[in-house]
């Protein structure tokens, strides 16, 4: 598939891909620069559900609590 950028840098995502990935008006899209390519990831309800539990067991909560404690001490 091919699309073109407008003078404002906007692109049109083909309708078949919008349907496939659940992109509707107002859907947020994460844009990632991979060095030699750009990746677009729509932030849909399914995307958020897939993230659920992905940080489990990685110590993220402990790190967050520690960072907040450090921030409070600095104030």
C-alpha positions in Angstrom: 0.0 0.0 0.0 1.1 3.5 -0.7 0.0 6.9 0.5 1.3 10.4 0.3 2.0 13.1 2.8 0.3 16.5 2.6 2.2 19.8 2.9 1.4 19.7 6.7 3.0 16.2 7.0 -0.4 14.5 7.4 -0.9 11.0 5.8 -4.0 9.0 5.0 -4.1 5.5 6.5 -6.0 3.3 4.0 -9.5 2.4 5.1 -8.7 -1.4 5.1 -6.0 -0.8 7.7 -8.1 1.5 9.7 -10.8 -1.2 10.0 -8.2 -3.9 10.7 -6.6 -2.0 13.6 -9.8 -0.3 14.9 -8.6 3.3 14.1 -11.5 5.7 14.3 -11.7 9.5 14.4 -9.8 10.7 17.5 -7.8 7.5 18.0 -4.4 8.3 19.5 -1.4 6.9 17.6 2.1 6.3 19.0 4.8 7.3 16.5 8.2 5.6 16.9 11.4 6.4 15.0 13.2 3.1 14.4 16.2 4.8 12.8 15.4 3.8 9.2 11.6 3.5 9.5 8.6 4.9 11.3 6.2 2.7 13.2 2.6 3.8 13.9 0.8 2.0 16.8 -2.9 2.9 17.4 -3.8 3.2 21.1 -7.1 1.3 21.0 -8.9 -0.5 23.8 -7.5 -3.8 22.5 -3.9 -2.3 22.6 -4.5 -1.3 26.3 -5.9 -4.7 27.2 -2.9 -6.3 25.7 -0.6 -4.2 27.9 -2.4 -5.4 31.0 0.0 -7.3 33.2 3.0 -6.8 30.9 5.0 -5.2 33.7 4.1 -7.8 36.3 7.1 -9.1 38.2 9.5 -6.5 36.7 9.7 -4.3 39.9 7.9 -1.4 38.2 5.6 -0.7 41.2 8.5 -0.8 43.6 10.5 1.6 41.4 7.5 4.0 41.1 7.0 4.1 44.9 10.7 4.7 45.5 10.8 7.6 42.9 7.7 9.2 44.5 9.3 8.9 47.9 12.5 10.6 46.6 10.5 13.4 45.0 8.7 14.1 48.3 12.0 14.2 50.2 13.3 16.8 47.7 10.4 19.1 48.3 
